[in-house]
Amino acid sequence: MDMATSPEAMAAASGQPGSLLAPLTDAAGGSAMRRIGAFVSQPPVRRALPWFAGVSAAGATALLWATMAPAPQRVLYTDLSDGERAQVAAALDKASIGYRIDNSTGAITVDEDDLYKARMLAASDGALATPETGEQMIDKLPMGASRALEGERLQAARERELELTIMQIDGLEAVRVHLAEAAKSVFVRDNTPPTASVMVRLARGRQLSDSQVTAIVNLVAGSVPGLGIDAVKVIDQHGRLLSAGGGADADRLDLQARMEEKLRQQVSTLLTPMLGEGNFSSEIQVDLDMDQQTSARESYDKDGVVRSEADTQSQTAGGQQGASGVPGVLSNTPPPATTVKPGPPTGTPTPAATPAAQPLNTQSSSNKTYELGREVAVKTAAPGAIKRLSVAVALSKEAMTRARQSDIDQIKALVSAAVGADPSRGDQVAVEVRDFQPPRLDTLPFYEAPWFAMVVRNAVALIAVLLFLLLGVRPLIKTLRGGSSSDRGKAGKGAASQDRNETDGGGNGTAAQPALGPIDTAMLQSQIGAAQRLIEQKPDHAIAALREMLHAEPQHDGAA
């Protein structure tokens, strides 16, 4: 069949462009596939294909693991209250930044790449505003402020510093401190002592102990000059006065609880080495005497001691004869006057009168001072004395299987000595052997355990990798191997058909006979040269021959 008179040649001669471009496009696609097939069919490429597939599978696995594995986390904030944590979480959700909250510590973590972005977001959004300190408030004091404004600002700064200090106590969410200080007066009697009030907001489910309330009161009182402890009041968000205390009953219960705990610890320290942990239980009840008594006693020594003695005597004698007799009677009348008679005396001579004895006044006084022994004693009995003590100890029957009654009595004596029991005071110590039931612990289901989620995540990742290798990599390797063998067959057939369609050296356009056996390089070069000359001399015939070669049916042996 002459190529010049074939339908393809006629169509080419008629100048229809569509009839020429379509075969060329098909020829280009087929040529590209043949080139790829020829490249893959080369022995070095075939040997490198498994390695390439393995490296590709490893890279895909690493990419899949990096996609599914959690990103490295960095701590954003640690010590936050529940309200502040909720504000930060809302700000991060608004910005679509992933975060995690640790259930044990409450710390907020974000991806390592989003750490500084999250910090700047929280700071700009105001989710975590740092309270202004007292020093910053003083620094913002305007120049030229009045004395009253300056005093108010200093008081506000002092209150803010107290608030920041009290906030360090565990269990508090917010604190407000108010100080009331009167103006100083030049008269001492007009000075009013300062007072203070503290408002605390407790976290949900938290409660301040008495020691914490006492610490807050002492802290505020010690920070303000002249402020007494009784002038500080502490209340919570429910309006309960926390600084009032529980009075004598609270002190009694606190003292009783501490004493019972001390005695219980002593019993535990005694019995643990003997019986082991969990083989005994003890309960102690202490009855305390909380009455406060004050007694005063004053005593004297019965046998006194002479401290000083004074003896005084006085005697007085009369110088003239005074009147004698009873006053107011005639005995005090003087005798009549004597008359002189002339002549010699008669009778015996009268003796001269003897003068009367002079009277004496005597006075005597004695003074003795005795020292008596005196003793004054004042006795004050503080509350907290033990009135009665009751101790109950239960021993495990399993631990006391081989124990005798004497062993139990010895344990009872040891317990009595450990707690200081006094039978005369009415103390009781009871030791019994009983069966112990093991405590029941409510364990979480395995699917709620923390390790279960990690195992599931790793198992899902491993299954995904295996499915990728089985459903993706393995069929690809099979396809590449099958395609390389089929491409080798097609390449052989294409070379044979190309040899059949090559023109001879005369350039008359007739197809050359197919050459069998190994390819002759010199002949191939000569054929290529003949084809180039044909294209240069007769381009129309070359195009028609190319179309005929591309659309020619494979001829069997013996075909015309």
Secondary structure by P-SEA (a helix, b strand, c coil): ccccccaaaaaaaaccccccaaaaaaaaaaaaaaaaaaaaacaaaaaaaaaaaaaaaaaaaaaaaaaacccbbbbccccccaaaaaaaaaaaaaaccccccccccccccccccaaaaaaaaaaaaccccccccaaaaaaaccccccaaaaaaaaaaaaaaaaaaaaaccccccbbbbbbbbcccccccccbbbbbbbbbbbbcccccccaaaaaaaaaaaaaaccccccccbbbbccccccccccccaaaaaaaaaaaaaaaaaaaaaaacccccccccbbbbbbbbbbcbbbbbbbbbbbccccccbbbbbbbbbbbccccccccccccccccccbbbbbcccccccccccccccbbbbbbbbbbbbbbbbbbbbbbbbbbcccccbbbbbbbbbccccccccaaaaaaaaaaaaaaaccccccbbbbbbbbbbbbccccccccccccaaaaaaaaaaaaaaaaaaaaaacaaaaaaaaaaaaaaaaaaaaaaaaaaaaacccccccccccccccccccaaaaaaaaaaaaaaaaccaaaaaaaaaaaaaccccccccc
